[in-house]
Amino acid sequence: MSCQGFPRQLRLLTAGEYRRVFDQATYKIHGKGLLALASDNALGYPRVGLVFSKKNVRRAVDRNRLKRLVRESIRLQQHRLPAVDIVVLARRGVNDLDNETLHRQLYGMWRRLEKDVRKQTAASSLS
């Protein structure tokens, strides 16, 4: 049975790690109410960071719900995701989506990210 936890090693922890993703974002995955920026890492596993501002998601209970759903989605999909650092940002109106819609949205975003990374590595290996 594979490990399905969400340990510290799967998280972006320092401001420098976040800054590197913002500055060197190779992949941008847009979803309804969400944006994921990603850049390659050499660790061999994905790491995720969350940015849900008070400006875009007003109530703390909504921000916490969104963070919980994103962490759960990453936890379940961690073995399929490529070795990238991901920052998930909230946009206005994301708190209007229900949990099921958010799950579908996140699943689609991870699939697009996986496909984009595969396409990028194939193109770079041909060069």
Secondary structure, 3 states (H helix, E strand, C coil): CCCCCCCHHHECCCHHHHHHHHHCCCEEEEECCEEEEEEECCCCCCEEEEECCCCCCCCHHHHHHHHHHHHHHHHHHCCCCCCEEEEEEECCCHHHCCHHHHHHHHHHHHHHHHHHHHHHHHHHHHC
